[in-house]
Amino acid sequence: MFDRLNAYRVMWILVLFDLPTETKKDRKVYAKFRKEIMADGFNMFQFSIYLRHCPSRENADVHIKRVKKILPVKGHIGIMCITDKQFGMMELYRGKELANAPEPVQQLELF
């Protein structure tokens, strides 16, 4: 039987964005987009990179569709999915010091 929480099946979604902030309206759109992805369970990794841990590709697809529904008119947005195994191979540094990767947030799933 296929292990449900296999490191090749568990996914991470990365939303990378560069939105304009020149005008008050632009800043409002930026803040709204950021708040909406956070409300969907994304956490800030860096200023314009947000992550979400998903137990499966199917679950990741649901959250990707939600992000696509709220895309702003202006700006550049990238959405990328990687496996937990790939994410675990990332090397992170704070300055020259090796840092730990963020722990996945435990989420309750209802069937």
TAQUI-V339617 format. One line per field, one symbol per residue. ss: DSSP state (h for helix, s for strand, l for the rest). phi: phi as a letter, one per 20 degrees, with the letter a starting at -180 (. if undefined). psi: psi as a letter, one per 40 degrees, with the letter a starting at -180 (. if undefined). Layout:
# TAQUI-V339617
ss: ???
phi: ???
psi: ???
This chain:
# TAQUI-V339617
ss: llllllllllsssssssslllllhhhhhhhhhhhhhhhhlllssssllssssssllhhhhhhhhhhhhhllllllsssssssshhhhhlllsssllsssllllllllllll
phi: .fffdffeefcdddddbcdfcfdffgfffgfffffffffenecfdcgcccdbecfbffffgffffffffdfffdodcdccdcffffffefedcdmeefdeffffefdfddd
psi: ihhdfieedhihhhhhigiifdiddddddddddddddddeeiihdidfhiihhheidddddddddddddehidiihhihihiiddddeehhiihbehhiiiiiihhhhhh.
